[in-house]
Every structure is written in C-alpha cells, then in structure tokens.
C-alpha cells in the first residue's frame, strides 16, 4: 500500500515503488478531503506491472474486490 498526498506525484511514486522494490502490485491511496483516513469509504488505484484498476466504495468491499482481482490476475484458472 502507498498513501500519498501529492496528487501530481502520487502515481509516479507508486510506479517507482512497484519497480524499485520488484513488487507484483501496489495499492495507491491518494489522500484528500474526499478520501481521508478514518472515513467509511475509500478510493484505491491498484497498479500492476502492465495494468491498473480503480476501486471506490466501502473499505470492506474494496478489499474483497482487490482479492478477487488478484485471483484473476495471478492464478491460472
């Protein structure tokens, strides 16, 4: 997970983290007035090496959607 407050640099920073740490994925969370810590909802961009996915809504639902996306992307089914 990568929390960022600078909207201009957030995606670039997350992509650098993905590459420099040799990760399979990074969940980018850009914090602002409409997406703050402690709220019931969240907006996440999931960055993979060659694609991105956006999630918005209840935090529990987002976590389940991310897990489902991982299953689709990283299993051979």
RAUR-V97012 format. One record per backbone hydrogen bond with DSSP energy under -0.5 kcal/mol. NH is the residue of the N-H (numbers start at 0). CO is the residue of the C=O. Records with the same first field share a line. If there is no record, write none. Layout:
NH = CO ; CO
//
This chain:
1 = 26
3 = 28
6 = 4
8 = 5
9 = 5
10 = 6
12 = 8
13 = 9
14 = 10
15 = 11
16 = 12
17 = 13
18 = 14
19 = 15
20 = 16
21 = 18
22 = 17
25 = 46
27 = 25 ; 44
28 = 1
29 = 27
30 = 3 ; 28
31 = 34
34 = 31
38 = 35
41 = 56
43 = 54
44 = 27
45 = 43 ; 52
46 = 25 ; 44
47 = 45 ; 50
48 = 23
52 = 45
54 = 43
56 = 41
58 = 39
61 = 57
62 = 58
63 = 59
64 = 60
65 = 61
66 = 62
67 = 63
68 = 64
69 = 65
70 = 66
71 = 67
72 = 68
73 = 69
74 = 70
//
